[in-house]
Each structure stands twice: as structure tokens, then as C-alpha cells.
Amino acid sequence: MKCYVDAMEGKDKDAVAICIVCGMGVCLDHAIREDVTIWEGGYPFPSEKVSKNIPRILCPACYAALKGGK
């Protein structure tokens, strides 16, 4: 699998991870490791925040969306 971000720029670089949100393959330069808050619960509610965050790999676009465009 190739890095999608690099492929869009005409570069050929192998992916090392897959974004947990969109499934995009990303290389080491574009992979962002972030501790994401996890919620658990049944349908439809109640849900509650899990006591620990879980590390996840995100692409730059999903990271920006998760962080509110910051």
C-alpha cells in the first residue's frame, strides 16, 4: 500500500499505517499518533467515557477534523 497524501503529490512512498477514521494509507511522515478518547455504551444511550485514552493513528485530514481545524 502506498501513502495517499504522497500519491496525490505525485510521489511514490510506502504506507506504514492506516488512518483509523478514513482508512487512508499514510507514510511515517504523514501518520499522526494521537490518544483518542473512547466512549462505550449500549444503544441508544447511556454511554460513558472509558477511563483511559487509546493511542490511534490518524491521517493529517482526520487529525485536523478531530482537533477542530487547529
mmCIF file as Biopython writes it, N, C-alpha, C and O atoms, coordinates in Angstrom:
data_model
#
loop_
_atom_site.group_PDB
_atom_site.id
_atom_site.type_symbol
_atom_site.label_atom_id
_atom_site.label_alt_id
_atom_site.label_comp_id
_atom_site.label_asym_id
_atom_site.label_entity_id
_atom_site.label_seq_id
_atom_site.pdbx_PDB_ins_code
_atom_site.Cartn_x
_atom_site.Cartn_y
_atom_site.Cartn_z
_atom_site.occupancy
_atom_site.B_iso_or_equiv
_atom_site.auth_seq_id
_atom_site.auth_asym_id
_atom_site.pdbx_PDB_model_num
ATOM 1   N N  . MET A ? 1  ? 0.854   -1.177 0.000  1.0 0.0 1  A 1 
ATOM 2   C CA . MET A ? 1  ? 0.000   0.000  0.000  1.0 0.0 1  A 1 
ATOM 3   C C  . MET A ? 1  ? 0.895   1.233  0.000  1.0 0.0 1  A 1 
ATOM 4   O O  . MET A ? 1  ? 1.949   1.256  0.635  1.0 0.0 1  A 1 
ATOM 5   N N  . LYS A ? 2  ? 0.464   2.235  -0.709 1.0 0.0 2  A 1 
ATOM 6   C CA . LYS A ? 2  ? 1.208   3.495  -0.820 1.0 0.0 2  A 1 
ATOM 7   C C  . LYS A ? 2  ? 0.551   4.586  0.015  1.0 0.0 2  A 1 
ATOM 8   O O  . LYS A ? 2  ? -0.638  4.520  0.327  1.0 0.0 2  A 1 
ATOM 9   N N  . CYS A ? 3  ? 1.350   5.591  0.370  1.0 0.0 3  A 1 
ATOM 10  C CA . CYS A ? 3  ? 0.833   6.746  1.118  1.0 0.0 3  A 1 
ATOM 11  C C  . CYS A ? 3  ? -0.069  7.570  0.191  1.0 0.0 3  A 1 
ATOM 12  O O  . CYS A ? 3  ? 0.371   8.011  -0.871 1.0 0.0 3  A 1 
ATOM 13  N N  . TYR A ? 4  ? -1.307  7.774  0.585  1.0 0.0 4  A 1 
ATOM 14  C CA . TYR A ? 4  ? -2.269  8.509  -0.236 1.0 0.0 4  A 1 
ATOM 15  C C  . TYR A ? 4  ? -1.871  9.974  -0.383 1.0 0.0 4  A 1 
ATOM 16  O O  . TYR A ? 4  ? -1.996  10.544 -1.467 1.0 0.0 4  A 1 
ATOM 17  N N  . VAL A ? 5  ? -1.403  10.577 0.678  1.0 0.0 5  A 1 
ATOM 18  C CA . VAL A ? 5  ? -1.029  12.003 0.643  1.0 0.0 5  A 1 
ATOM 19  C C  . VAL A ? 5  ? 0.121   12.204 -0.337 1.0 0.0 5  A 1 
ATOM 20  O O  . VAL A ? 5  ? 0.087   13.127 -1.151 1.0 0.0 5  A 1 
ATOM 21  N N  . ASP A ? 6  ? 1.133   11.350 -0.265 1.0 0.0 6  A 1 
ATOM 22  C CA . ASP A ? 6  ? 2.253   11.450 -1.196 1.0 0.0 6  A 1 
ATOM 23  C C  . ASP A ? 6  ? 1.813   11.154 -2.626 1.0 0.0 6  A 1 
ATOM 24  O O  . ASP A ? 6  ? 2.258   11.816 -3.564 1.0 0.0 6  A 1 
ATOM 25  N N  . ALA A ? 7  ? 0.941   10.160 -2.796 1.0 0.0 7  A 1 
ATOM 26  C CA . ALA A ? 7  ? 0.468   9.816  -4.137 1.0 0.0 7  A 1 
ATOM 27  C C  . ALA A ? 7  ? -0.248  11.002 -4.781 1.0 0.0 7  A 1 
ATOM 28  O O  . ALA A ? 7  ? -0.117  11.220 -5.985 1.0 0.0 7  A 1 
ATOM 29  N N  . MET A ? 8  ? -1.002  11.766 -3.995 1.0 0.0 8  A 1 
ATOM 30  C CA . MET A ? 8  ? -1.700  12.937 -4.532 1.0 0.0 8  A 1 
ATOM 31  C C  . MET A ? 8  ? -0.721  14.024 -4.962 1.0 0.0 8  A 1 
ATOM 32  O O  . MET A ? 8  ? -1.055  14.886 -5.774 1.0 0.0 8  A 1 
ATOM 33  N N  . GLU A ? 9  ? 0.507   13.974 -4.402 1.0 0.0 9  A 1 
ATOM 34  C CA . GLU A ? 9  ? 1.542   14.942 -4.771 1.0 0.0 9  A 1 
ATOM 35  C C  . GLU A ? 9  ? 2.491   14.378 -5.826 1.0 0.0 9  A 1 
ATOM 36  O O  . GLU A ? 9  ? 3.517   14.984 -6.139 1.0 0.0 9  A 1 
ATOM 37  N N  . GLY A ? 10 ? 2.138   13.207 -6.374 1.0 0.0 10 A 1 
ATOM 38  C CA . GLY A ? 10 ? 2.955   12.597 -7.416 1.0 0.0 10 A 1 
ATOM 39  C C  . GLY A ? 10 ? 4.172   11.859 -6.896 1.0 0.0 10 A 1 
ATOM 40  O O  . GLY A ? 10 ? 5.071   11.530 -7.670 1.0 0.0 10 A 1 
ATOM 41  N N  . LYS A ? 11 ? 4.220   11.592 -5.598 1.0 0.0 11 A 1 
ATOM 42  C CA . LYS A ? 11 ? 5.352   10.883 -5.002 1.0 0.0 11 A 1 
ATOM 43  C C  . LYS A ? 11 ? 4.965   9.425  -4.778 1.0 0.0 11 A 1 
ATOM 44  O O  . LYS A ? 11 ? 3.785   9.089  -4.677 1.0 0.0 11 A 1 
ATOM 45  N N  . ASP A ? 12 ? 5.966   8.577  -4.704 1.0 0.0 12 A 1 
ATOM 46  C CA . ASP A ? 12 ? 5.748   7.141  -4.503 1.0 0.0 12 A 1 
ATOM 47  C C  . ASP A ? 12 ? 6.421   6.735  -3.193 1.0 0.0 12 A 1 
ATOM 48  O O  . ASP A ? 12 ? 7.639   6.560  -3.146 1.0 0.0 12 A 1 
ATOM 49  N N  . LYS A ? 13 ? 5.637   6.586  -2.141 1.0 0.0 13 A 1 
ATOM 50  C CA . LYS A ? 13 ? 6.182   6.243  -0.827 1.0 0.0 13 A 1 
ATOM 51  C C  . LYS A ? 13 ? 5.275   5.201  -0.179 1.0 0.0 13 A 1 
ATOM 52  O O  . LYS A ? 13 ? 4.050   5.309  -0.229 1.0 0.0 13 A 1 
ATOM 53  N N  . ASP A ? 14 ? 5.888   4.203  0.423  1.0 0.0 14 A 1 
ATOM 54  C CA . ASP A ? 14 ? 5.117   3.140  1.070  1.0 0.0 14 A 1 
ATOM 55  C C  . ASP A ? 14 ? 4.401   3.649  2.317  1.0 0.0 14 A 1 
ATOM 56  O O  . ASP A ? 14 ? 4.921   4.488  3.052  1.0 0.0 14 A 1 
ATOM 57  N N  . ALA A ? 15 ? 3.195   3.121  2.539  1.0 0.0 15 A 1 
ATOM 58  C CA . ALA A ? 15 ? 2.446   3.442  3.762  1.0 0.0 15 A 1 
ATOM 59  C C  . ALA A ? 15 ? 2.945   2.557  4.896  1.0 0.0 15 A 1 
ATOM 60  O O  . ALA A ? 15 ? 3.341   1.412  4.676  1.0 0.0 15 A 1 
ATOM 61  N N  . VAL A ? 16 ? 2.922   3.093  6.102  1.0 0.0 16 A 1 
ATOM 62  C CA . VAL A ? 16 ? 3.320   2.329  7.290  1.0 0.0 16 A 1 
ATOM 63  C C  . VAL A ? 16 ? 2.143   2.154  8.242  1.0 0.0 16 A 1 
ATOM 64  O O  . VAL A ? 16 ? 2.230   1.400  9.211  1.0 0.0 16 A 1 
ATOM 65  N N  . ALA A ? 17 ? 1.035   2.855  7.965  1.0 0.0 17 A 1 
ATOM 66  C CA . ALA A ? 17 ? -0.124  2.780  8.851  1.0 0.0 17 A 1 
ATOM 67  C C  . ALA A ? 17 ? -1.377  3.136  8.058  1.0 0.0 17 A 1 
ATOM 68  O O  . ALA A ? 17 ? -1.311  3.659  6.945  1.0 0.0 17 A 1 
ATOM 69  N N  . ILE A ? 18 ? -2.515  2.836  8.666  1.0 0.0 18 A 1 
ATOM 70  C CA . ILE A ? 18 ? -3.809  3.168  8.078  1.0 0.0 18 A 1 
ATOM 71  C C  . ILE A ? 18 ? -4.564  4.045  9.059  1.0 0.0 18 A 1 
ATOM 72  O O  . ILE A ? 18 ? -4.648  3.726  10.245 1.0 0.0 18 A 1 
ATOM 73  N N  . CYS A ? 19 ? -5.116  5.152  8.568  1.0 0.0 19 A 1 
ATOM 74  C CA . CYS A ? 19 ? -5.883  6.063  9.423  1.0 0.0 19 A 1 
ATOM 75  C C  . CYS A ? 19 ? -7.103  5.318  9.993  1.0 0.0 19 A 1 
ATOM 76  O O  . CYS A ? 19 ? -7.856  4.692  9.247  1.0 0.0 19 A 1 
ATOM 77  N N  . ILE A ? 20 ? -7.285  5.391  11.286 1.0 0.0 20 A 1 
ATOM 78  C CA . ILE A ? 20 ? -8.366  4.674  11.955 1.0 0.0 20 A 1 
ATOM 79  C C  . ILE A ? 20 ? -9.735  5.242  11.581 1.0 0.0 20 A 1 
ATOM 80  O O  . ILE A ? 20 ? -10.740 4.549  11.742 1.0 0.0 20 A 1 
ATOM 81  N N  . VAL A ? 21 ? -9.804  6.469  11.093 1.0 0.0 21 A 1 
ATOM 82  C CA . VAL A ? 21 ? -11.084 7.100  10.758 1.0 0.0 21 A 1 
ATOM 83  C C  . VAL A ? 21 ? -11.461 6.845  9.297  1.0 0.0 21 A 1 
ATOM 84  O O  . VAL A ? 21 ? -12.542 6.321  9.030  1.0 0.0 21 A 1 
ATOM 85  N N  . CYS A ? 22 ? -10.600 7.200  8.353  1.0 0.0 22 A 1 
ATOM 86  C CA . CYS A ? 22 ? -10.970 7.127  6.939  1.0 0.0 22 A 1 
ATOM 87  C C  . CYS A ? 22 ? -10.376 5.932  6.199  1.0 0.0 22 A 1 
ATOM 88  O O  . CYS A ? 22 ? -10.821 5.610  5.097  1.0 0.0 22 A 1 
ATOM 89  N N  . GLY A ? 23 ? -9.383  5.272  6.781  1.0 0.0 23 A 1 
ATOM 90  C CA . GLY A ? 23 ? -8.790  4.110  6.147  1.0 0.0 23 A 1 
ATOM 91  C C  . GLY A ? 23 ? -7.692  4.429  5.150  1.0 0.0 23 A 1 
ATOM 92  O O  . GLY A ? 23 ? -7.226  3.535  4.444  1.0 0.0 23 A 1 
ATOM 93  N N  . MET A ? 24 ? -7.271  5.679  5.078  1.0 0.0 24 A 1 
ATOM 94  C CA . MET A ? 24 ? -6.221  6.096  4.162  1.0 0.0 24 A 1 
ATOM 95  C C  . MET A ? 24 ? -4.874  5.533  4.613  1.0 0.0 24 A 1 
ATOM 96  O O  . MET A ? 24 ? -4.549  5.574  5.800  1.0 0.0 24 A 1 
ATOM 97  N N  . GLY A ? 25 ? -4.086  5.006  3.667  1.0 0.0 25 A 1 
ATOM 98  C CA . GLY A ? 25 ? -2.735  4.580  3.968  1.0 0.0 25 A 1 
ATOM 99  C C  . GLY A ? 25 ? -1.834  5.805  4.079  1.0 0.0 25 A 1 
ATOM 100 O O  . GLY A ? 25 ? -1.895  6.694  3.230  1.0 0.0 25 A 1 
ATOM 101 N N  . VAL A ? 26 ? -1.006  5.862  5.108  1.0 0.0 26 A 1 
ATOM 102 C CA . VAL A ? 26 ? -0.124  7.012  5.302  1.0 0.0 26 A 1 
ATOM 103 C C  . VAL A ? 26 ? 1.292   6.535  5.614  1.0 0.0 26 A 1 
ATOM 104 O O  . VAL A ? 26 ? 1.491   5.500  6.249  1.0 0.0 26 A 1 
ATOM 105 N N  . CYS A ? 27 ? 2.269   7.315  5.153  1.0 0.0 27 A 1 
ATOM 106 C CA . CYS A ? 27 ? 3.671   7.015  5.418  1.0 0.0 27 A 1 
ATOM 107 C C  . CYS A ? 27 ? 4.041   7.555  6.796  1.0 0.0 27 A 1 
ATOM 108 O O  . CYS A ? 27 ? 3.222   8.182  7.470  1.0 0.0 27 A 1 
ATOM 109 N N  . LEU A ? 28 ? 5.268   7.308  7.200  1.0 0.0 28 A 1 
ATOM 110 C CA . LEU A ? 28 ? 5.718   7.755  8.518  1.0 0.0 28 A 1 
ATOM 111 C C  . LEU A ? 28 ? 5.684   9.280  8.651  1.0 0.0 28 A 1 
ATOM 112 O O  . LEU A ? 28 ? 5.478   9.802  9.747  1.0 0.0 28 A 1 
ATOM 113 N N  . ASP A ? 29 ? 5.883   9.992  7.545  1.0 0.0 29 A 1 
ATOM 114 C CA . ASP A ? 29 ? 5.856   11.461 7.591  1.0 0.0 29 A 1 
ATOM 115 C C  . ASP A ? 29 ? 4.436   12.007 7.794  1.0 0.0 29 A 1 
ATOM 116 O O  . ASP A ? 29 ? 4.271   13.094 8.347  1.0 0.0 29 A 1 
ATOM 117 N N  . HIS A ? 30 ? 3.422   11.272 7.357  1.0 0.0 30 A 1 
ATOM 118 C CA . HIS A ? 30 ? 2.043   11.762 7.439  1.0 0.0 30 A 1 
ATOM 119 C C  . HIS A ? 30 ? 1.209   11.078 8.518  1.0 0.0 30 A 1 
ATOM 120 O O  . HIS A ? 30 ? 0.089   11.511 8.786  1.0 0.0 30 A 1 
ATOM 121 N N  . ALA A ? 31 ? 1.722   10.032 9.136  1.0 0.0 31 A 1 
ATOM 122 C CA . ALA A ? 31 ? 0.990   9.346  10.210 1.0 0.0 31 A 1 
ATOM 123 C C  . ALA A ? 31 ? 1.083   10.172 11.490 1.0 0.0 31 A 1 
ATOM 124 O O  . ALA A ? 31 ? 2.166   10.606 11.884 1.0 0.0 31 A 1 
ATOM 125 N N  . ILE A ? 32 ? -0.049  10.381 12.124 1.0 0.0 32 A 1 
ATOM 126 C CA . ILE A ? 32 ? -0.101  11.144 13.372 1.0 0.0 32 A 1 
ATOM 127 C C  . ILE A ? 32 ? -0.645  10.230 14.456 1.0 0.0 32 A 1 
ATOM 128 O O  . ILE A ? 32 ? -1.774  9.750  14.362 1.0 0.0 32 A 1 
ATOM 129 N N  . ARG A ? 33 ? 0.152   9.990  15.477 1.0 0.0 33 A 1 
ATOM 130 C CA . ARG A ? 33 ? -0.283  9.152  16.598 1.0 0.0 33 A 1 
ATOM 131 C C  . ARG A ? 33 ? -0.937  10.059 17.630 1.0 0.0 33 A 1 
ATOM 132 O O  . ARG A ? 33 ? -0.322  11.005 18.122 1.0 0.0 33 A 1 
ATOM 133 N N  . GLU A ? 34 ? -2.175  9.761  17.947 1.0 0.0 34 A 1 
ATOM 134 C CA . GLU A ? 34 ? -2.936  10.613 18.855 1.0 0.0 34 A 1 
ATOM 135 C C  . GLU A ? 34 ? -3.697  9.740  19.850 1.0 0.0 34 A 1 
ATOM 136 O O  . GLU A ? 34 ? -4.259  8.714  19.468 1.0 0.0 34 A 1 
ATOM 137 N N  . ASP A ? 35 ? -3.718  10.129 21.092 1.0 0.0 35 A 1 
ATOM 138 C CA . ASP A ? 35 ? -4.545  9.443  22.079 1.0 0.0 35 A 1 
ATOM 139 C C  . ASP A ? 35 ? -5.969  9.938  21.922 1.0 0.0 35 A 1 
ATOM 140 O O  . ASP A ? 35 ? -6.242  11.123 22.116 1.0 0.0 35 A 1 
ATOM 141 N N  . VAL A ? 36 ? -6.881  9.040  21.571 1.0 0.0 36 A 1 
ATOM 142 C CA . VAL A ? 36 ? -8.273  9.386  21.288 1.0 0.0 36 A 1 
ATOM 143 C C  . VAL A ? 36 ? -9.152  8.941  22.450 1.0 0.0 36 A 1 
ATOM 144 O O  . VAL A ? 36 ? -9.018  7.826  22.953 1.0 0.0 36 A 1 
ATOM 145 N N  . THR A ? 37 ? -10.042 9.816  22.865 1.0 0.0 37 A 1 
ATOM 146 C CA . THR A ? 37 ? -10.997 9.480  23.903 1.0 0.0 37 A 1 
ATOM 147 C C  . THR A ? 37 ? -11.999 8.467  23.356 1.0 0.0 37 A 1 
ATOM 148 O O  . THR A ? 37 ? -12.536 8.637  22.261 1.0 0.0 37 A 1 
ATOM 149 N N  . ILE A ? 38 ? -12.237 7.436  24.114 1.0 0.0 38 A 1 
ATOM 150 C CA . ILE A ? 38 ? -13.143 6.371  23.691 1.0 0.0 38 A 1 
ATOM 151 C C  . ILE A ? 38 ? -14.385 6.389  24.573 1.0 0.0 38 A 1 
ATOM 152 O O  . ILE A ? 38 ? -14.292 6.538  25.792 1.0 0.0 38 A 1 
ATOM 153 N N  . TRP A ? 39 ? -15.557 6.233  23.943 1.0 0.0 39 A 1 
ATOM 154 C CA . TRP A ? 39 ? -16.835 6.170  24.654 1.0 0.0 39 A 1 
ATOM 155 C C  . TRP A ? 39 ? -17.399 4.771  24.482 1.0 0.0 39 A 1 
ATOM 156 O O  . TRP A ? 39 ? -17.238 4.155  23.428 1.0 0.0 39 A 1 
ATOM 157 N N  . GLU A ? 40 ? -18.049 4.276  25.503 1.0 0.0 40 A 1 
ATOM 158 C CA . GLU A ? 40 ? -18.688 2.976  25.407 1.0 0.0 40 A 1 
ATOM 159 C C  . GLU A ? 40 ? -20.111 3.084  25.916 1.0 0.0 40 A 1 
ATOM 160 O O  . GLU A ? 40 ? -20.440 3.982  26.691 1.0 0.0 40 A 1 
ATOM 161 N N  . GLY A ? 41 ? -20.937 2.177  25.483 1.0 0.0 41 A 1 
ATOM 162 C CA . GLY A ? 41 ? -22.317 2.189  25.941 1.0 0.0 41 A 1 
ATOM 163 C C  . GLY A ? 41 ? -23.211 1.438  24.997 1.0 0.0 41 A 1 
ATOM 164 O O  . GLY A ? 41 ? -22.807 1.078  23.891 1.0 0.0 41 A 1 
ATOM 165 N N  . GLY A ? 42 ? -24.407 1.206  25.428 1.0 0.0 42 A 1 
ATOM 166 C CA . GLY A ? 42 ? -25.350 0.467  24.624 1.0 0.0 42 A 1 
ATOM 167 C C  . GLY A ? 42 ? -26.197 1.392  23.784 1.0 0.0 42 A 1 
ATOM 168 O O  . GLY A ? 42 ? -26.087 2.615  23.862 1.0 0.0 42 A 1 
ATOM 169 N N  . TYR A ? 43 ? -27.047 0.780  22.978 1.0 0.0 43 A 1 
ATOM 170 C CA . TYR A ? 43 ? -27.928 1.561  22.131 1.0 0.0 43 A 1 
ATOM 171 C C  . TYR A ? 43 ? -29.169 1.948  22.896 1.0 0.0 43 A 1 
ATOM 172 O O  . TYR A ? 43 ? -29.616 1.124  23.693 1.0 0.0 43 A 1 
ATOM 173 N N  . PRO A ? 44 ? -29.767 3.094  22.747 1.0 0.0 44 A 1 
ATOM 174 C CA . PRO A ? 44 ? -29.145 4.276  22.177 1.0 0.0 44 A 1 
ATOM 175 C C  . PRO A ? 44 ? -28.242 4.982  23.183 1.0 0.0 44 A 1 
ATOM 176 O O  . PRO A ? 44 ? -27.269 5.613  22.770 1.0 0.0 44 A 1 
ATOM 177 N N  . PHE A ? 45 ? -28.510 4.908  24.438 1.0 0.0 45 A 1 
ATOM 178 C CA . PHE A ? 45 ? -27.682 5.501  25.480 1.0 0.0 45 A 1 
ATOM 179 C C  . PHE A ? 45 ? -27.944 4.760  26.761 1.0 0.0 45 A 1 
ATOM 180 O O  . PHE A ? 45 ? -28.878 3.960  26.713 1.0 0.0 45 A 1 
ATOM 181 N N  . PRO A ? 46 ? -27.338 4.868  27.823 1.0 0.0 46 A 1 
ATOM 182 C CA . PRO A ? 46 ? -26.281 5.829  28.119 1.0 0.0 46 A 1 
ATOM 183 C C  . PRO A ? 46 ? -24.929 5.367  27.575 1.0 0.0 46 A 1 
ATOM 184 O O  . PRO A ? 46 ? -24.697 4.177  27.364 1.0 0.0 46 A 1 
ATOM 185 N N  . SER A ? 47 ? -24.083 6.302  27.365 1.0 0.0 47 A 1 
ATOM 186 C CA . SER A ? 47 ? -22.704 5.991  27.030 1.0 0.0 47 A 1 
ATOM 187 C C  . SER A ? 47 ? -21.824 6.720  28.031 1.0 0.0 47 A 1 
ATOM 188 O O  . SER A ? 47 ? -22.211 7.742  28.598 1.0 0.0 47 A 1 
ATOM 189 N N  . GLU A ? 48 ? -20.663 6.189  28.231 1.0 0.0 48 A 1 
ATOM 190 C CA . GLU A ? 48 ? -19.747 6.815  29.184 1.0 0.0 48 A 1 
ATOM 191 C C  . GLU A ? 48 ? -18.329 6.748  28.642 1.0 0.0 48 A 1 
ATOM 192 O O  . GLU A ? 48 ? -17.977 5.874  27.850 1.0 0.0 48 A 1 
ATOM 193 N N  . LYS A ? 49 ? -17.540 7.691  29.095 1.0 0.0 49 A 1 
ATOM 194 C CA . LYS A ? 49 ? -16.168 7.806  28.662 1.0 0.0 49 A 1 
ATOM 195 C C  . LYS A ? 49 ? -15.345 6.700  29.319 1.0 0.0 49 A 1 
ATOM 196 O O  . LYS A ? 49 ? -15.426 6.494  30.530 1.0 0.0 49 A 1 
ATOM 197 N N  . VAL A ? 50 ? -14.563 6.001  28.525 1.0 0.0 50 A 1 
ATOM 198 C CA . VAL A ? 50 ? -13.668 4.979  29.062 1.0 0.0 50 A 1 
ATOM 199 C C  . VAL A ? 50 ? -12.573 5.686  29.845 1.0 0.0 50 A 1 
ATOM 200 O O  . VAL A ? 50 ? -12.148 6.777  29.464 1.0 0.0 50 A 1 
ATOM 201 N N  . SER A ? 51 ? -12.112 5.086  30.926 1.0 0.0 51 A 1 
ATOM 202 C CA . SER A ? 51 ? -11.180 5.769  31.828 1.0 0.0 51 A 1 
ATOM 203 C C  . SER A ? 51 ? -9.834  6.093  31.197 1.0 0.0 51 A 1 
ATOM 204 O O  . SER A ? 51 ? -9.170  7.032  31.635 1.0 0.0 51 A 1 
ATOM 205 N N  . LYS A ? 52 ? -9.412  5.347  30.185 1.0 0.0 52 A 1 
ATOM 206 C CA . LYS A ? 52 ? -8.117  5.622  29.566 1.0 0.0 52 A 1 
ATOM 207 C C  . LYS A ? 52 ? -8.298  5.931  28.086 1.0 0.0 52 A 1 
ATOM 208 O O  . LYS A ? 52 ? -9.193  5.402  27.427 1.0 0.0 52 A 1 
ATOM 209 N N  . ASN A ? 53 ? -7.427  6.800  27.580 1.0 0.0 53 A 1 
ATOM 210 C CA . ASN A ? 53 ? -7.396  7.069  26.148 1.0 0.0 53 A 1 
ATOM 211 C C  . ASN A ? 53 ? -6.632  5.952  25.463 1.0 0.0 53 A 1 
ATOM 212 O O  . ASN A ? 53 ? -5.789  5.302  26.081 1.0 0.0 53 A 1 
ATOM 213 N N  . ILE A ? 54 ? -6.919  5.725  24.198 1.0 0.0 54 A 1 
ATOM 214 C CA . ILE A ? 54 ? -6.263  4.676  23.432 1.0 0.0 54 A 1 
ATOM 215 C C  . ILE A ? 54 ? -5.496  5.330  22.290 1.0 0.0 54 A 1 
ATOM 216 O O  . ILE A ? 54 ? -6.062  6.148  21.564 1.0 0.0 54 A 1 
ATOM 217 N N  . PRO A ? 55 ? -4.213  4.988  22.112 1.0 0.0 55 A 1 
ATOM 218 C CA . PRO A ? 55 ? -3.451  5.579  21.001 1.0 0.0 55 A 1 
ATOM 219 C C  . PRO A ? 55 ? -3.959  5.068  19.664 1.0 0.0 55 A 1 
ATOM 220 O O  . PRO A ? 55 ? -4.212  3.875  19.500 1.0 0.0 55 A 1 
ATOM 221 N N  . ARG A ? 56 ? -4.106  5.976  18.714 1.0 0.0 56 A 1 
ATOM 222 C CA . ARG A ? 56 ? -4.599  5.650  17.371 1.0 0.0 56 A 1 
ATOM 223 C C  . ARG A ? 56 ? -3.756  6.388  16.349 1.0 0.0 56 A 1 
ATOM 224 O O  . ARG A ? 56 ? -3.123  7.396  16.662 1.0 0.0 56 A 1 
ATOM 225 N N  . ILE A ? 57 ? -3.752  5.875  15.113 1.0 0.0 57 A 1 
ATOM 226 C CA . ILE A ? 57 ? -3.058  6.535  14.010 1.0 0.0 57 A 1 
ATOM 227 C C  . ILE A ? 57 ? -4.095  7.256  13.155 1.0 0.0 57 A 1 
ATOM 228 O O  . ILE A ? 57 ? -5.109  6.680  12.763 1.0 0.0 57 A 1 
ATOM 229 N N  . LEU A ? 58 ? -3.818  8.531  12.873 1.0 0.0 58 A 1 
ATOM 230 C CA . LEU A ? 58 ? -4.711  9.351  12.059 1.0 0.0 58 A 1 
ATOM 231 C C  . LEU A ? 58 ? -3.942  9.940  10.884 1.0 0.0 58 A 1 
ATOM 232 O O  . LEU A ? 58 ? -2.726  10.115 10.956 1.0 0.0 58 A 1 
ATOM 233 N N  . CYS A ? 59 ? -4.659  10.248 9.791  1.0 0.0 59 A 1 
ATOM 234 C CA . CYS A ? 59 ? -4.052  10.970 8.672  1.0 0.0 59 A 1 
ATOM 235 C C  . CYS A ? 59 ? -4.147  12.463 9.005  1.0 0.0 59 A 1 
ATOM 236 O O  . CYS A ? 59 ? -4.879  12.833 9.923  1.0 0.0 59 A 1 
ATOM 237 N N  . PRO A ? 60 ? -3.436  13.320 8.291  1.0 0.0 60 A 1 
ATOM 238 C CA . PRO A ? 60 ? -3.491  14.757 8.586  1.0 0.0 60 A 1 
ATOM 239 C C  . PRO A ? 60 ? -4.905  15.357 8.482  1.0 0.0 60 A 1 
ATOM 240 O O  . PRO A ? 60 ? -5.258  16.220 9.285  1.0 0.0 60 A 1 
ATOM 241 N N  . ALA A ? 61 ? -5.713  14.918 7.516  1.0 0.0 61 A 1 
ATOM 242 C CA . ALA A ? 61 ? -7.061  15.476 7.347  1.0 0.0 61 A 1 
ATOM 243 C C  . ALA A ? 61 ? -7.967  15.104 8.517  1.0 0.0 61 A 1 
ATOM 244 O O  . ALA A ? 61 ? -8.693  15.956 9.029  1.0 0.0 61 A 1 
ATOM 245 N N  . CYS A ? 62 ? -7.934  13.850 8.943  1.0 0.0 62 A 1 
ATOM 246 C CA . CYS A ? 62 ? -8.783  13.418 10.061 1.0 0.0 62 A 1 
ATOM 247 C C  . CYS A ? 62 ? -8.289  14.012 11.379 1.0 0.0 62 A 1 
ATOM 248 O O  . CYS A ? 62 ? -9.091  14.315 12.263 1.0 0.0 62 A 1 
ATOM 249 N N  . TYR A ? 63 ? -6.990  14.177 11.512 1.0 0.0 63 A 1 
ATOM 250 C CA . TYR A ? 63 ? -6.450  14.812 12.713 1.0 0.0 63 A 1 
ATOM 251 C C  . TYR A ? 63 ? -6.956  16.254 12.804 1.0 0.0 63 A 1 
ATOM 252 O O  . TYR A ? 63 ? -7.364  16.703 13.874 1.0 0.0 63 A 1 
ATOM 253 N N  . ALA A ? 64 ? -6.928  16.976 11.682 1.0 0.0 64 A 1 
ATOM 254 C CA . ALA A ? 64 ? -7.403  18.361 11.667 1.0 0.0 64 A 1 
ATOM 255 C C  . ALA A ? 64 ? -8.892  18.423 12.001 1.0 0.0 64 A 1 
ATOM 256 O O  . ALA A ? 64 ? -9.324  19.314 12.732 1.0 0.0 64 A 1 
ATOM 257 N N  . ALA A ? 65 ? -9.679  17.486 11.472 1.0 0.0 65 A 1 
ATOM 258 C CA . ALA A ? 65 ? -11.112 17.467 11.756 1.0 0.0 65 A 1 
ATOM 259 C C  . ALA A ? 65 ? -11.365 17.143 13.225 1.0 0.0 65 A 1 
ATOM 260 O O  . ALA A ? 65 ? -12.241 17.738 13.853 1.0 0.0 65 A 1 
ATOM 261 N N  . LEU A ? 66 ? -10.604 16.209 13.767 1.0 0.0 66 A 1 
ATOM 262 C CA . LEU A ? 66 ? -10.759 15.815 15.168 1.0 0.0 66 A 1 
ATOM 263 C C  . LEU A ? 66 ? -10.403 16.960 16.103 1.0 0.0 66 A 1 
ATOM 264 O O  . LEU A ? 66 ? -11.027 17.134 17.150 1.0 0.0 66 A 1 
ATOM 265 N N  . LYS A ? 67 ? -9.416  17.725 15.726 1.0 0.0 67 A 1 
ATOM 266 C CA . LYS A ? 67 ? -8.952  18.829 16.574 1.0 0.0 67 A 1 
ATOM 267 C C  . LYS A ? 67 ? -9.650  20.143 16.242 1.0 0.0 67 A 1 
ATOM 268 O O  . LYS A ? 67 ? -9.245  21.194 16.740 1.0 0.0 67 A 1 
ATOM 269 N N  . GLY A ? 68 ? -10.676 20.105 15.423 1.0 0.0 68 A 1 
ATOM 270 C CA . GLY A ? 68 ? -11.429 21.315 15.111 1.0 0.0 68 A 1 
ATOM 271 C C  . GLY A ? 68 ? -10.689 22.249 14.182 1.0 0.0 68 A 1 
ATOM 272 O O  . GLY A ? 68 ? -10.842 23.467 14.276 1.0 0.0 68 A 1 
ATOM 273 N N  . GLY A ? 69 ? -9.885  21.697 13.283 1.0 0.0 69 A 1 
ATOM 274 C CA . GLY A ? 69 ? -9.203  22.517 12.298 1.0 0.0 69 A 1 
ATOM 275 C C  . GLY A ? 69 ? -7.975  23.232 12.810 1.0 0.0 69 A 1 
ATOM 276 O O  . GLY A ? 69 ? -7.417  24.087 12.123 1.0 0.0 69 A 1 
ATOM 277 N N  . LYS A ? 70 ? -7.550  22.890 14.010 1.0 0.0 70 A 1 
ATOM 278 C CA . LYS A ? 70 ? -6.340  23.540 14.560 1.0 0.0 70 A 1 
ATOM 279 C C  . LYS A ? 70 ? -5.091  22.901 14.023 1.0 0.0 70 A 1 
ATOM 280 O O  . LYS A ? 70 ? -3.986  23.315 14.373 1.0 0.0 70 A 1 
#
